[in-house]
């Protein structure tokens, strides 16, 4: 996803890759350019920072990561199919996090 976003011009630079799976982080470190830093920790966002979440298509696997990123100040875009119509409890958690941190949810 990182390489595709850069190639398509969706983003102009990537400053980090976060993946809760150490194996996936290792795979990216081995294949990725040196300017990328992969980490299980999320730095606080700067104005205009976006996060792409492509971990899973399952809402319950993605929701906590989305909330963590929103809470750190990121605008979040995800490919998670189930978030198109999430279970009510997940929608409420995402909506609350977005509103609390001045983001929008839909």
PyMOL commands that set and color helices and strands:
alter all, ss='L'
color gray80, all
select helices_A, chain A and resi 2-7+22-31+59-71+81-85+88-100
alter helices_A, ss='H'
color red, helices_A
select strands_A, chain A and resi 17-18+38-39+50-53+75-78
alter strands_A, ss='S'
color yellow, strands_A
deselect
rebuild
show_as cartoon
